[in-house]
Amino acid sequence: MSRQPQISLSNIELKAERLAALATRCLIDEARLSPKPGLVDSRGNGAHQDLSLSLMERSAHSLTRTFHALALHCWNRPADIALRQLVGRLGREGEQDMMQATGGVNTHRGAIWALGLLVSASARLAGESDPQQVAQAAAQLARLPDMAAPKTFSKGQRASQRYRVPGAREEAQQGFPHVVRLALPQLHRSRRAGASEAHAQLDALMAIMSSLSDTCVLSRAGETGLQAMQQGASAVLSAGGMQSLAGRQALAALDAGMLALNASPGGAADLLAATLFTDRLGDLTF
């Protein structure tokens, strides 16, 4: 009797493990990247009283199992309501794992949504690495209904409704435009211009922050905070980004402003992790 099915399953397991490891690595790299305005990084807790870098890293590791399950169950499958509901269930189980690892602190709920969809999308396409195709496959899933989704609104969803701006759900349903159209092109431009990898990633973060209606900032600091974030990030890029002294000074001013407003662009951070993930998919060997 042929043993091919077992060999194929083993190969898929390995591929799922690689996708999960990459997603976890991107969460950790995003958390460590410094200096990020108002966010947890290697310098400290930013505008947060309940978060720390060690907590963020513990949270990221707790999600590896969720990312692996998403990749395994989505491998080479078409988008349909059954798969969407499975992805939703696995994501909510991942939230429970995260909360248990962090003692009840919400460290990565938004990242579970964004990275979970992108992991699922790459697996759906049997390891596809093209960012545009992966983002569109994620959008297909995000647009499908999940009947078991909680009926209560998160802080981000409430801010999205209150201020009538798109939130994390719409970002995914539209194919992650802040990742594909803004952050990835900026990341590649900065690298080509000779920026260090950390500076290129910070420039990509600024590209996201310059445009995103970050519901984390809106929840904490309202429209005043959002305007300060967007204008401050644009100023960093207009000054030449992290490669220039003026750009670094503009980022320091933005950081001080975010701390003064007690504002943390957590939505932008989630999308930076998603940017790193889509950027690195091509480095995986399947």
C-alpha positions as CSV (number, residue, x, y, z in Angstrom):
1,M,0.0,0.0,0.0
2,S,1.3,3.5,-0.9
3,R,2.6,5.6,1.9
4,Q,2.3,8.9,-0.1
5,P,-0.5,10.3,2.0
6,Q,1.6,10.1,5.1
7,I,4.5,11.7,3.4
8,S,2.3,14.5,2.1
9,L,0.9,15.1,5.6
10,S,4.4,15.3,7.0
11,N,5.4,17.8,4.4
12,I,2.4,20.0,5.1
13,E,3.1,19.8,8.9
14,L,6.6,21.1,8.2
15,K,5.3,23.9,6.0
16,A,2.7,24.8,8.6
17,E,5.5,24.9,11.3
18,R,7.6,27.2,9.2
19,L,4.7,29.6,8.6
20,A,3.9,29.6,12.3
21,A,7.5,30.2,13.3
22,L,7.7,33.1,10.9
23,A,4.6,34.7,12.2
24,T,5.8,34.4,15.8
25,R,9.2,35.8,14.8
26,C,7.6,38.8,13.2
27,L,5.6,39.6,16.3
28,I,8.8,39.4,18.4
29,D,10.8,41.6,16.0
30,E,8.1,44.2,15.9
31,A,8.0,44.3,19.7
32,R,11.8,44.7,19.9
33,L,12.1,47.3,17.2
34,S,13.2,50.7,18.7
35,P,12.5,53.6,19.0
36,K,8.7,53.2,18.3
37,P,6.5,56.2,19.3
38,G,4.2,55.4,22.2
39,L,4.7,51.6,21.8
40,V,6.5,48.9,23.8
41,D,10.0,48.4,22.5
42,S,13.5,47.6,23.8
43,R,13.6,50.9,25.6
44,G,10.5,50.4,27.8
45,N,6.7,50.2,28.0
46,G,5.8,53.3,25.9
47,A,2.4,54.7,26.8
48,H,1.4,51.4,28.5
49,Q,1.2,50.6,32.2
50,D,0.3,46.9,31.8
51,L,2.7,45.9,29.0
52,S,6.4,45.1,28.8
53,L,8.7,43.7,26.2
54,S,9.0,40.4,28.1
55,L,5.2,40.1,28.2
56,M,4.9,40.8,24.5
57,E,7.4,38.1,23.7
58,R,5.7,35.6,26.0
59,S,2.4,36.5,24.2
60,A,4.0,36.0,20.8
61,H,5.3,32.5,21.7
62,S,1.9,31.5,23.1
63,L,0.4,32.1,19.6
64,T,2.7,29.8,17.7
65,R,0.3,26.9,18.2
66,T,-2.6,28.9,16.8
67,F,-0.6,30.0,13.7
68,H,0.4,26.4,13.2
69,A,-3.2,25.2,13.4
70,L,-4.4,27.9,11.0
71,A,-1.8,26.9,8.5
72,L,-2.4,23.2,8.8
73,H,-6.2,23.4,8.5
74,C,-6.1,26.0,5.7
75,W,-3.5,24.3,3.5
76,N,-4.6,24.3,-0.2
77,R,-8.3,24.9,0.7
78,P,-10.7,27.3,-1.1
79,A,-12.3,30.1,0.9
80,D,-15.8,29.2,2.0
81,I,-18.0,29.9,5.1
82,A,-16.9,26.6,6.7
83,L,-13.3,27.6,6.5
84,R,-14.0,31.1,7.7
85,Q,-15.8,29.8,10.8
86,L,-12.9,27.4,11.5
87,V,-10.4,30.3,11.2
88,G,-12.6,32.3,13.5
89,R,-12.8,29.5,16.1
90,L,-9.0,28.9,16.0
91,G,-8.4,32.6,16.4
92,R,-10.6,32.9,19.4
93,E,-8.8,29.9,20.9
94,G,-5.6,31.7,20.3
95,E,-6.9,34.7,22.2
96,Q,-7.6,32.4,25.1
97,D,-4.0,31.1,25.0
98,M,-2.7,34.6,24.8
99,M,-4.8,35.8,27.8
100,Q,-3.6,32.8,29.8
101,A,0.0,33.5,28.9
102,T,-0.3,37.2,29.8
103,G,-2.5,36.9,32.9
104,G,-5.4,38.5,31.2
105,V,-3.7,41.4,29.4
106,N,-4.6,42.0,25.7
107,T,-1.3,42.1,24.0
108,H,-1.9,40.8,20.5
109,R,-5.7,40.5,19.8
110,G,-5.3,42.7,16.7
111,A,-2.3,40.8,15.5
112,I,-4.1,37.5,15.8
113,W,-6.7,38.9,13.4
114,A,-4.2,40.3,10.9
115,L,-1.4,37.7,11.0
116,G,-3.9,34.9,11.5
117,L,-5.6,35.8,8.2
118,L,-2.3,36.2,6.4
119,V,-1.0,32.8,7.7
120,S,-4.3,31.2,6.6
121,A,-4.2,32.9,3.2
122,S,-0.6,31.8,2.4
123,A,-1.5,28.3,3.5
124,R,-4.7,28.4,1.4
125,L,-2.5,29.1,-1.6
126,A,-0.1,26.3,-0.7
127,G,2.7,28.5,0.5
128,E,2.2,31.4,-1.9
129,S,4.7,34.2,-1.1
130,D,3.5,37.1,-3.3
131,P,2.2,39.8,-1.0
132,Q,-0.5,41.0,-3.2
133,Q,-1.9,37.5,-3.8
134,V,-1.7,36.6,-0.1
135,A,-3.4,39.9,0.9
136,Q,-6.2,39.3,-1.5
137,A,-6.7,35.7,-0.3
138,A,-6.8,37.0,3.2
139,A,-9.4,39.6,2.1
140,Q,-11.6,36.8,0.7
141,L,-11.7,35.1,4.1
142,A,-12.2,38.3,6.0
143,R,-15.3,39.2,3.9
144,L,-17.0,35.9,4.7
145,P,-19.4,35.8,7.7
146,D,-18.5,34.1,10.9
147,M,-21.8,33.2,12.7
148,A,-20.0,32.3,15.9
149,A,-18.2,35.7,16.2
150,P,-18.9,37.5,19.5
151,K,-21.7,40.0,19.3
152,T,-20.1,42.4,21.7
153,F,-17.8,45.1,20.3
154,S,-14.1,45.5,21.1
155,K,-12.6,48.9,22.0
156,G,-11.3,49.2,18.5
157,Q,-14.7,48.4,17.0
158,R,-16.4,50.9,19.3
159,A,-13.9,53.6,18.2
160,S,-14.4,52.7,14.6
161,Q,-18.2,53.2,15.0
162,R,-17.9,56.4,17.1
163,Y,-15.5,58.2,14.8
164,R,-16.9,56.6,11.6
165,V,-13.5,55.4,10.3
166,P,-12.4,52.0,9.0
167,G,-10.9,49.6,11.5
168,A,-9.0,46.3,11.5
169,R,-11.9,44.4,10.0
170,E,-12.1,46.8,7.0
171,E,-8.3,46.8,6.6
172,A,-8.4,43.1,6.1
173,Q,-11.5,43.0,3.9
174,Q,-9.8,45.6,1.6
175,G,-6.7,43.4,1.3
176,F,-4.4,45.2,3.8
177,P,-3.8,48.4,1.7
178,H,-1.6,49.9,4.4
179,V,0.7,46.9,4.2
180,V,0.7,46.3,0.4
181,R,0.5,49.9,-0.9
182,L,2.3,51.9,1.8
183,A,4.5,49.9,4.2
184,L,6.1,47.3,1.9
185,P,7.0,49.9,-0.8
186,Q,8.5,52.2,1.9
187,L,10.4,49.3,3.5
188,H,11.9,48.4,0.1
189,R,12.7,52.0,-0.8
190,S,14.5,52.6,2.5
191,R,16.6,49.4,2.0
192,R,17.5,50.4,-1.5
193,A,18.6,53.8,-0.2
194,G,21.0,52.1,2.2
195,A,19.1,52.3,5.4
196,S,19.8,49.7,8.1
197,E,17.1,47.1,8.5
198,A,15.9,48.7,11.8
199,H,15.6,52.1,10.2
200,A,13.9,50.7,7.1
201,Q,11.3,49.0,9.4
202,L,10.7,52.2,11.3
203,D,10.2,54.1,8.0
204,A,7.6,51.4,7.1
205,L,5.9,52.0,10.5
206,M,5.9,55.7,9.7
207,A,4.2,55.1,6.4
208,I,1.5,53.1,8.1
209,M,1.0,55.7,10.9
210,S,0.9,58.6,8.4
211,S,-2.4,57.3,6.9
212,L,-4.0,54.7,9.3
213,S,-7.1,55.6,11.3
214,D,-5.6,53.8,14.3
215,T,-8.5,52.8,16.5
216,C,-6.1,52.2,19.4
217,V,-5.0,55.9,19.3
218,L,-8.6,57.0,18.8
219,S,-9.7,55.0,21.9
220,R,-7.0,56.6,24.0
221,A,-6.6,60.1,22.6
222,G,-9.5,60.8,20.2
223,E,-9.2,62.7,17.0
224,T,-6.5,65.0,18.5
225,G,-4.3,62.0,19.1
226,L,-4.9,60.5,15.6
227,Q,-4.1,63.8,13.9
228,A,-0.9,64.2,16.0
229,M,0.1,60.6,15.0
230,Q,-0.5,61.0,11.3
231,Q,1.1,64.5,11.0
232,G,4.1,63.4,13.1
233,A,4.7,60.3,11.1
234,S,4.4,62.2,7.8
235,A,7.0,64.7,9.2
236,V,9.5,61.9,9.9
237,L,9.2,60.7,6.3
238,S,9.3,64.3,4.8
239,A,12.5,65.0,6.7
240,G,14.2,62.0,5.1
241,G,13.2,59.2,7.4
242,M,15.4,57.5,9.9
243,Q,18.5,57.8,7.8
244,S,18.5,61.6,8.3
245,L,19.2,63.5,11.6
246,A,16.1,65.6,10.9
247,G,14.0,62.5,10.5
248,R,15.2,61.0,13.8
249,Q,14.6,64.3,15.5
250,A,11.0,64.3,14.1
251,L,10.5,60.8,15.4
252,A,11.7,61.7,18.9
253,A,9.2,64.6,18.8
254,L,6.4,62.2,17.8
255,D,7.4,59.8,20.5
256,A,7.2,62.6,23.1
257,G,3.8,63.7,21.7
258,M,2.4,60.2,21.9
259,L,3.5,59.8,25.4
260,A,2.1,63.1,26.5
261,L,-1.3,62.1,25.0
262,N,-1.0,58.6,26.5
263,A,-1.5,57.3,23.0
264,S,-0.2,54.1,21.5
265,P,-0.6,53.2,17.8
266,G,-1.2,49.5,18.4
267,G,-3.1,49.1,15.2
268,A,-0.1,50.4,13.3
269,A,2.2,48.0,15.2
270,D,0.0,45.0,14.2
271,L,0.2,46.1,10.6
272,L,4.0,46.4,10.8
273,A,4.2,42.8,12.0
274,A,2.0,41.9,9.1
275,T,4.3,43.8,6.8
276,L,7.3,41.9,8.1
277,F,5.5,38.6,7.6
278,T,4.5,39.3,4.0
279,D,8.0,40.6,3.2
280,R,9.6,37.5,4.6
281,L,7.3,34.9,3.0
282,G,9.6,34.7,0.0
283,D,12.5,33.6,2.2
284,L,10.7,30.4,3.4
285,T,11.7,27.2,1.7
286,F,8.7,24.9,0.9
